[in-house]
Structures are given as structure tokens and as C-alpha cells.
Amino acid sequence: MSPPQTTALSVRQRWLTAVPYLTVLLFLVVIAALVWFTRSYDEEEQRATLISDVLWMEQNLQFKLERNASQLAQIGQEILAADRHLPQTSAALRQLVRAENGLVRVMWLDAEGRLKGALPPIGEGEMLGEQLGEQSAANLRLAQALERRVYGQVYAAAGDRLQFEVHVPIYAENGFVGAMIGVYSLHDLVTHDLPWWFAERYRVSVLDSDGHELVAKSKVAPLSDRQSYTMAFDPPGGGLTLQVTAYQGETRWVQVLLIGSILLLGGILVWSVLQLRRELQRRHRAEQALRSESLFRRAMEDSMLTGLRARDLDGRITYVNPAFCRMVGYSAEELIGRTPPMPYWDPEFLQQTQDIHDRVLRGDASPEGFEIRLRRKSGERFDALIFEAPLIDAAGRHTGWMGSMLDITAQKRAEELARQQEERLQATSRLITMGEMASTLAHELNQPLAAIASYNTGCINRLEQPEIDRSELKDIFDRIGRQARRAGDIIRRVHDFVRRSEPKREPLDINLMIREAIGLIEADSTKRGMRIETELEEALPSVAADPVMIEQVIVNLVRNGMDAMRDNPPARRTVRVSTRREGDTLVVRVADNGTGIDAETGRRLFEPFFTTKAEGMGMGLNICRSIAELHHGRLGFETNPDGGTIFTLSLPVETP
Amino acid sequence: MTQPCAHIIDDDEAIRDALQWLFKTRDVACATWPSAENFLAALQPGWRGCVVLDIRMEGMSGLECFDVLRQRGNQLPVIFITGHGDVPMAVAALKKGAFDFIEKPFNDSDLVDIVTRALEIDANNHRAETTRETVETRLALLTAREQEVMELILAGKFNKVIADDLCISMRTVEAHRSKVFEKMEVRSAVELAQLVNLVRNRPPH
């Protein structure tokens, strides 16, 4: 991925992650606005209701005052103008002076202002002046002058009551005849007889011009005067104001609950979005880890040189890695879903391959793996080493088989080549040994033959002479015969050596073997001024070995010993061959007094093609060791305490 | 062992025996030695004849033996008998003054012929050696003046010239000349020249 894309994606992602928060925020703002709007609308409505209620109440009071005044005027006509006290009038009066009407007393005066009567009547204790003070007189005069009713100022009466009066002038045919005075209790007027719903909703109070509360419907103060309405109380006037305050209306639980639940839900929403975000991040991280892990595994599988192949329980291919595809030459698409026989099976080995396949599916496959010949798409054959293992899924179920395949063609070819090489080298070495042997033997053969020829020429010379000494000639012919037999012996030995070329394993008398081997080399050794001494332990058990091979080893070792002593003085030119039984092995020691073997040479001594001789091939000791190992024995060497080297060939004793 | 004979040195008894028989049938005197060491131990300076040497032998090899012979100043002709593998060695030996080499298997008559020739050569050498010794003995008898005169005679000068050269009289020259001829046992200047040349220009061996 290129960086710009990453940036773009992350910007988009950031936007995507921010959208829920923005939405939640917007939602909360809208909800808050809605609530505020609803509340203010409610308040407006409440206020409008309040005002209309107050107007209604004021109107109600006015109406009551007006009606009382009308009644007073009517009764005044009866008792002052007509001057008759009818029972109906008294009933009307009594009807009038009631708490519901706010009137506590009605008094009537004559034109001169003298008290003519009162209801309830004024008691002895009560001072008249209290009712008819200076103020009252002034009011009366004013009412008479104005010819209409006049309300007086509020004053305090006994018992902490606040009262005011209304003076209603009464006129008859002969003019002013007196006045009716209604004494109102401010408290009763205002508080009495308010409808229940009004009293429940509002606190009603009367304030004087200074704003002091004179009278209140209830002693309980409203909590807030936010919802209150004040208006002039006229009549009675005189700066009085009527104040109506709404009680703190009962808390509107529904709204609170609504807002609360909205806030709660909003909170939950934010919290859940946060949780979601955290979960999302965790998931994202896990996904990232999973992806990188998966990519890593994929890269691992892809870069592996081992071919991987998964099969389900029916043997159907479910997965192959690139190495497998490379090996068989088919693409993954061509292989996945295939059932046996697979396209990469070698048709020549179809049955065997099928058998192996069935064995794998049965679970009988060898854990060491098996080798099989397969065929690439190109038709080229190759050898594969396959390991099969059960495929266990995450739930622990056995879902199929996992095979890993190695192309071992090159390895097998190399092994085969190495084996052939070894064989060839063995053969070559054998040929060389035989060649050398033949050369030596030919040389040796020369001796008797030359002798025979010389005897023969001598005989011919004699025969050409006139006199023949028969006994002399007979003696010479005897000698010729001896030499011919000598030649025959040599030829027989060569024949023996050549004839035993087939490798075989037979019980072998090692001492006999050594003597024969030495017999082969003896001629050579005498020529070279070397001696071969033997020190053979008697009654040794036999070993199972190929006599020719063992002979070859001994010949080789003795020859090496002689080569090592090439520069020795004649007295130190002896190869000592000894045999000994040591536990379960027979040990043949070939000791020389030669130059010895230094450490570096010793390390590389058995390496193929390592030689210290100008004409050597460097195969002799290598082959000797192979032969020793072929017989489950060992070829080693140690330093000779007398100078030189001792080679040891150990062979296991043949157990009967 | 004053008689000239062929010394056969070979470590193979049969070969020695067979060759001895062969030489006997051709009337060639021979002596056999089982090893070079044996032969060298017995060798005397006056021995005449030739040596037949096998190259590959136990102990001292034929070539070593040849070297020892020459180091000792022995000039006996040496014939090498060699196997196929030894030919280069034999050739090298030949270049160092060996008489001949013969490769195995050999034609026995050829071998006897070669040996016979070698014996003749040795005999000739021996004779030449003897003559040389005689001449040298005679030369030793001459006085200084006689030697001077002889050199001038050998240079082919006449008596008169010799007299002038030596500032002596013709008669004196005559006297010296007859003395030289007498002592050298020759009758002519030509004979004298031949005799002296034998000593001074040794023929190659």
C-alpha cells in the first residue's frame, strides 16, 4: 500500500469513527433545545393562564364589591328613604353581612351623619369613633358631595384586622337622606370564597403602596415570585395592589423523568460508543495481528522449499503451497479439489501409488516418511520423500492429512553416482592392484623363463658339438624342468588371484589368508630388499569375510609399509604382520619402521584421493577402510613405538 | 683369478646357473656372484674380463654396483641385463660408459656374442695398456737431451735443423738419434711416432 492511500483511508476512518460522537452530541443539543423550548413555552402558557386567572379574580372582586354596594344602596333606600324596617330588609341585611361577601358590618347614618343603626349592632365596648372617625366623616362628605359611593382608606381595627369602608349616599325625593356604610374586612374579602382551584394554584396577597404585605391568603410563602402578577386594587384604591403568585407548581416529574432518561440514555449511548470504539480498536489490533501473522505464515509457506499439500479425509486436495506446485509443475487451481488418481502420479507406478495413498488415508503411513516416484506436468520423473501427518483443526478434530514433500531426485542421483563411483574406484583400484601384481608376476615369470631359455640355448650349443655328454644334458634338463614348474607355480598364483574375483563371504582362516597375501607380495618385497615377518597367533577363530577383499587389504597395507621404508637402511626394512584375538575381534597388525605419519597426514589419511606417493592414486586406504567396514570391522593406525606406523585391521569373530 | 672371464652377478640362482651352463657350452669362462656386494668384496684390480650385471637385485642394485666399480677406477666392460621397466636406467648407464645392455627376455646367443666381444675389447685394452707401460718404461730411460732430440724428430725435422735448433753439431745429433732409437727399440722415425702416440693419445675406452 502506498502512503497517500493510507492517509486517505485513515482520514476517512477518522471521520467514520467521529460520526457517532457528532450524532450523539447533536442529538443531545437538539434534545436540550427541545426541552428548553418546551419549558419556556410552558412558562409562557402558565403566565398567560396566571394573568387571565388574576383578571378573572379581579373581575370577581369588583363584581362582588359592585353587587354589595348595589345591595347597600337598595337597603339604604328601604331603611333611610322609606324609613321602614321591613323583615325582608333585615333579612337582606343579614344576608349581606357575611364573610363570603367580605362585609363585617353595615352601618347607616342619617343626613346629619348620626348613626342610625348598625348590623351587627355596635356593642357597648366598642367606640363609635372607631367606626366613624375623621376619615370616615371625610369620606361621607365626599360621598355626599360626589353623590356616589366612595371607598375609604384601609385602617387597622381591633384584632389586627384590616378594614376599609364604603360609603354609599342615599337619596330620596327630598334629596340626601343619609348613607350606608359597609365595613369590609380586607382579609375576608380577598381570601374568602376563592374557588378551590384558585387557592390551590395561587397565593393571593394585598400589598400597600410601600409593597408591604397586608393580607395573604396563606402564610406559606411561594418559593419564587417569578410567576406572579401584580395589579392595582382599585377600588378600594389608595395605592393598594393585589398580587397573585403561582405556587411552585408541583414538579413536573414526567418532564424531569424524560430529561433524566434522555440524559441517561445519552450517557449510555456515549459510553456504549466508547466501548464500541475500544472494542473496535481491539478488534482492529487483533485483525492486524492476525493479518500479519497470516501473511507471515503465507510468506513462510511460499518461501519454503518443502512442498506442502493438505488433503481432506476423502483424499481430496484442499491446499498446496507454491513449492509443491513448482515440484509437480501443476498450478494450485489445477490441483485443489482433485481426487485420486492425482495428475502427478507416475502412470507406471499407479497401483503402488494408490496403495500408498490408501495406506495414508487409513493412517498406516510410516512416520519416517516414504519415497515415491512422481511425474511432473512436463513428464519428467522425480523422486520425492513424503511425510504424512494428520491434520488437526483448531477444534481438535481430525480433518485430513498434511503431507510435506521433498524432491530427493538430486540426492538420490548423487547417492547413486557416489555408489557407482565407489564401485568404479574399487574396480579401478582392483585393476591397478592386479596390474601391478601382474607386472610383478610377469617380472618374476621372466626369471624362470630366462633361465629356461639360457639352459636351452646351452643345450643346443652342446648338441651342435660332436660329442654329447648325456648325463650332463640330463642334469640340465632337470634344471629346465624345475624352472618350468617354478613358472607354472607363478602362473597358478596369478590364476588363483584372478579367479577369485566374485565377492563372497565365507568362513576365513585369517592366518592362511595372510600367508597367501604375503606369498603374492614376496617376490616384490625381495626385489626391493624388504623383509616380511609374521607373528600369527595359533588357533584363531574364523571370520566371515571375502578372502579376496581381505587379501587386498593386507597386500595394500604391506605394500604401504614397504613404501614407507623405501629410504631405510637394509637392517630396518621389515614389515611385521601379526594376528591376535582381542575379545570378539581379530586384530591384524601391519607394522613398519618407515617415516611414520604426521598429524596432518593422519587426519586426511582415509580421504579419497589423498596420497603421499608421487604415483599413488590415493584410493588404497580409502578402499581398505570401506572393505573393513563392509565386514563390520575397522581400519585404524597408530604410531609404532619402534618408529614408523602400525595399521590395525579389526574384524569381528564369526559367532557359530 | 688371473684368467679373463665373464662375471655374472644375479640374485636369481637359476639364472646364474643357466648362464654359467650357456657360457660353458660356448667355451666362455665365467664366474657367478649372487650379489653385487659379494662381487665387489672379492674384486681384485688385476682381474680381466667383463661384468654381466642384473639391474634389479636384492641389496645393492646393478647400477650402484656399476658406480662403485667406476669409482674404484675399474674399467671392466659392464653389460646390463634389464627388465622392461629398467630400460631408461640402462640407457643412462650406457651413457655413463657401460658396454651394452640387453633386455630381458634376451636371445642367449646374442648375450654370449656381446660377452665375447666385451672380453675381446678387454683383452685389447689390456694389451694396449701393457704396450703403454712398455713405452713409458723406455721413455723413462731417455736423458733430457735425448728427449729434446726425440721431440724434434717426432716434429719431423731433419738432423741439420735439429743441430741448428739445439746449437749442437750434426754428429752429436746423429749420436743422440741412434741412442733414442736404440732405447726405444725402434728402427725408424715412423715406428717411433707410432709408439709414442700410443702413450700420448690414449684411445677411448
Interface residues (C-beta under 8 A of the other chain):
Chain A: S439 H443 N446 Q447 P448 L449 A450 A451 I452 A453 S454 Y455 N456 T457 G458 C459 N461 R462 Q465 I476 R479 R482 Q483 R486 T526 K527 G529 P570
Chain B: D12 A14 I15 D17 A18 L19 W21 L22 K24 T25 R26 R56 E58 G59 G83 G85 K104 P105 F106 D108 S109 V112
